[in-house]
């Protein structure tokens, strides 16, 4: 059943109100480290700090998120100041300036390095943060830094040999993560700083995803493939991450909406449909974390758990697909996943969501923040869905 105009209006208001009155108050103001700058994200159910190390991903992600809320929902100087706290902490502490110049992944509270990953996603999230802050603060230096970081990411993308290898050359592979995240970075920088090359790079990333990861013959989006796009018939090569593919699908649907492109709408909806079918748990509801492309057992022992972030992506993807197509199945799936999410992840006593539950919906951990989970996927979902519905013509059913 499709959504009525009044239902969509109520959804719009709920996404906005829960973002501003539930999610953000859980994190602010305590997330800001008043002594060293940046964000203290590792929180228990009630917001108690459980670890003061800092995830560099979370510094960039929340700096982007709060600046974006300032830019698009309500302009508050204190929100820009919060964004700048994360940005300045990254500038001061999160680049290996005495080594290869890359960003760290994990640092101490005062910024001493602990770990650097082979990925360049710290740079990606820092880039979008700088872009969003640049727009809000009219800061040309931050805009230049955002462009520079994006160029570095593109260099790593085109020359992966510059990064430390995880595996030997025996069985080469590539993942969908790099092109999909870089696509979204380009989309964000197009919006915030008017990145001139954005469309060209987005086309390239979509072409790679379509050619190598989207498998029409078996109706699947692969997480990892050989360099030529073929399926690697081993555990890692067969493992699917439905939530990740659904996130990629809505990035493509976002581009379809931006360009009014029916072909991209079709591609994004196919990706969503296939991975919903492969990921939705028909017994308990929710999205399984990993599945196997051929239906074989998955080696990761957490494969049937439910994590918060795929369910955030599922809400965005189904609502965006409905907005673009008007197909009632997307309204039904949006209702289904939203109902599951509120019943399973939401904590009405303290606010925000739990991050990790067992297959049957029992809470596995009371953590609401760690190196991976923070105020990004959840507020991004609420912000994006509010923005989508707020832009929708009010006369639409």
N, C-alpha and C positions, 0 to 999 in steps of 0.2 A: 504494500500500500504506500502511495506517495505521501509526502509531507504536505500539509495544508499551510497556507500563509501564516496563520496564527501559530502553528507549531514551529515553523521556522523562526518567527519572531521571538518566541519563547526560548528556543535554542540559542539564538543570538545573544539574548540578554543573559542567559545562564552561563554561556562561555565567558562573557565579559565579567560578570559579577563574581564567578568563582576564581577567575584569574586575579582580579584586583582585591577581592575580599577574603580569599581562602589561601590560594597558592602563594602569592607574593608575601602576605603577612607571615606565613610559616617561615620563610627564609629571611625576610628583612625585619629589622636592621641587623640582626645578629650575624648574618653571613659575612658582613664586611669586617675585615681584620683591622681594627683601629690602630694597632701597633705597627704592623709591617705592611699593610695594604693587601689588596687581593681578597680572596674569598675563602672562608672556612666552611667547607661543604659537608664534611663527614658527620652526619647527624642521626641520632636515634629517633624513635617514633615521636617523642615529644619535643624534638628540636635540640636535645642535649648534645653537646659536642663530644664525639667519641674518639676523634683522632684529629690532630692539627696539621698533618701533612697536607700538601696542596696538589691537586690534579691540575696540570696545565690546560688540559682540555676544558675543565670546568671554568678556569679563569676566562678563556676566550668565549666560551659558550654563554656564560651569564653576562659578561660585558656586552656581547651582541644582543642578548635577549632584552636586557633592561634598557639599552639605548633604543632598540627597535620599538619597545612599548612607548617610550618617550616620543619617538618620531611619528608614530601612527595612531596612538590612542589618546594620550594626554601628556602635554609637555610639562615636565616637572624638573627643575634644576637639580633637585636632589637625586633624581634617577640618573642624570648625566654624570653627576659626581660619583655615584656608585659604579657606573660603567668605567669611568676614568681610573678608579681605584684598581680594578682588575687589569686594565690596559697598562697602567704605569708599573704595576708589579711585574707583568710580563716583560716590559721593556727593561726593567732593572735586573731581573733575576732569571728569566726563563730562556735566554739564548746562550748557547755555548760559544761565547765570544773568544775564548782562548783556544778553542778547538776548531770544529768544522763549521761553526756558525749556525748549526741547526738548533731547533728548540728542544727542550727537555719535555718529558712526559709527567714526571713526578719529582717534586721538590719538597724540602722541609718548609715549615711555617715561615722562616726568615729567608727562604729562597735558595738554600744550598742544594745542589743537584743530587738526586738519588738515582734516577733512571731516565734513559733515553731510548725510545723505541725506533724501530726501523721505518715506521710510517712517518708521513709528514702531515698528519692530521692536526697536530698542535698548531702548525703554521696555517692550516686552512681556517681553523676556528679563530685564531688571532687576526687573520685577514678580515673576516667578516665583522669581527668586533671593531676593528679600527675603522672600517667603512661606515658602520652604523653610527659610531661615535662622531666620525668626521661630519656626517650629515647633520646630526643633532647640534653639534657645537660649532659648525661651520669652520672646521679645523683642516686647513689644507695640508699641514704636515702629516696628520693622521691619514688623510686620503692618499698621500704619496706612499706612506708606509704600507697601507693596505694593498696598493698596486704592486709594490716591490715584493711583498710576501707572496702574492698570487703568482707573480712571475717566477719566484723561486719554486713554488709548488709545481708549476708547469714544467720547469726544468727537471725536477725530480721525476715527474710523470713521463717525460720523453726520454730521460736518461736514468733508468732505475739502477744502472750499474754504479751510480754515485752513492747509493745507499747500501748499508750493510745487508748482506744476504742472509735470509733465515735458513734456506735450504741449499743443497748442492745443485749442480746442473743436471743431475740424473733424470729428474722428472720436472721440467719447468712448468710453471703455471702462472696465472694472473687472476686477480679477484675483481669483482664488480665494484668494490668499495671506492677505488680511486676515481674512476670516471663519474660515478654517481655523486660523490661528495664534491668533486671539482665542478661538476655541472651546477650544483646548488650554490657553491661559492660564487661562480660567475653570475648566477641569477641575482644573488644578494648584492654583489658589487655593481651590477647594472642598475639596480634600484637605488643604491645609496650614493655612489660616487660617479654614476654614469659611465661605467667601464666600457670603453669604445670597442674592445675586442670580444665582448661577452657573447654575442650571438654566434660568432664564428667558432668559439671554443665550445659552446653548448651544442652546436650542430655536430662537432667532432665527437663529443662524449656520447651523445645519443646514437650516433652512427655506430660507435664501437659497441655500445650496449645492445643495440638491435642486431648487429651482425654476429657477435660472439657469445652473448649471454642469453638472448631470447631464443627459445627453441620451440618453434611452431609445431614441429612434427610430434612432440611429446607434451606440448602445452605446459611449458615450464620456464622459469627464469633461474639460471644457474648462479650459484654464489662464486664458483671457481671453475676455470676451464684451462685447457692447454693454450699456449700462445696463439694457435690457429683457431681457437674456439671449440675444439672438440672436447667431448666429455672424458675425463680421466676416471677410469673404472677402478678406483680405489676409495677407501673410506673418505679421505678429505675431498676428493673430486666429486663424489656422489652426494655429499652433505649439502642440503638446502637450508637456507635461513628465510622462511616465508616473510617474517616481519621486515627484514632488510630489503627484500625484493618489493614488498608493498610500499616501503618508503621510497624506493627508486621509482615506482609507478607513479606516486603522487608528484614527485619532482617533474616527471615528464608531463603529467596532467596539468601541472602549474604552467609549464611552458606552452602547452596546448591552449590554455586559457589566455595566456599573454599574447599569443600569435593568432588566436582564433583559427587553429589548425586542426582540421578534422582527422587527418592522418595520425597526428600525435595523440589525439583523444582516443582513437581506436587502439593504438599501441599501448597507451597507459592503462586503458580499461582491460585489455587482454591480459596484461601482466598482473593486474589486480585480481581478475577473475581466476586465473590459473593458480596463483599462489594462495588465494583465499581457500580454494578447493583443497589444495595440498596441505595447508596449515591449520585450518579450523578443526578443533577437537570436537567431533560429533557426539562424544559421550559426555564430556564435562563442560564444553564451551571454551572459548578463548583460543588463542593462537599458540600452537606448539612451537618451541624454540627452534628445534632442528627436525628435519625429516630427511629421508633418503630418496633420491630421484627415482630409484627402481623399487622402492618399497621395502628395501632390506633394512636390517637393524642398523641403528646409528651408534657410533662408538662413544660419543660424549655422554657421560652419565646424567647430565642435566637436560638431555634432549627434550623431555616431555614436561619440563617446568614452564611456567608462564612468567615472562618478564614484563615489566611495566611498559618499556618503550615500544615494542611492536604493537601494543594495544593503543598507544598514542597515535602511531602511524596509521593504524587501521581506521581510527575515527576520522582522521584527516582525509585519507584516501577515499573512503566510501562517501563522505559528504561532498568532496570535490567531484567525484565521478557522477554523483546525483546532480550536482549543480550544472555540470557540463552536458549531461545526456537526458536528464529527466526520467531515467529508467527507474521504475519503482523498486527493482531488486536492490539497488544501491541504498535507497532509503530504508529498506527492510534490514539490510546488513548493517547499516549505520545504527539503527535502533538496537540490533542484536548485540553489537560489540559495545555500544555505549552502556547498555543495561548490564552486560557482564562486567565492564570496567568499574562501574559505580558500586556494584554488589561485591566485587572481589578485591579491588585495589584501594578504593577510597577509604580514608580514615576519618569518619565524621567527628571524632573526639578532638583530634589534634590538627586535622587538615592535611593536605597533600596526599600522596599515594604511597603505599608500600611498593617496594621495588621487585620483590621476588615471592612468588607463591608456588606451592606444589601443583601438580596436575589437577587435583580435585578442588583447588581454590584455597586450601589452608595456607596461612601466611608462613613462609619459610624463615624470614628474617624481618625484624622490626626496623632495619636500617632504611632510612629515607635519603641518605647521601653517602657516597663513598668516591673512590677514584673514577667510577663510571657513571653513577647516578647523581644528578644534581638538578638545579632549576633550569632545565633546557627542554627536554622532550615534552614534559607535561605543560609548562607555560607556553611553549611554541604551539602545541595543539590547541590550547584555549585561545591564544592570540590569533592563530591562522583561521580557525573555524569562525571566530567572531568576525574577523575581517571579511572572510568570504561571505558570510550571511549579511553583514552590514552593507556590502556593496551590491547585494542582490536586489533587483527591482522589487519594490514592496508589493506590486500587484501580482507577482508570480505565485502560483500555487505550489 
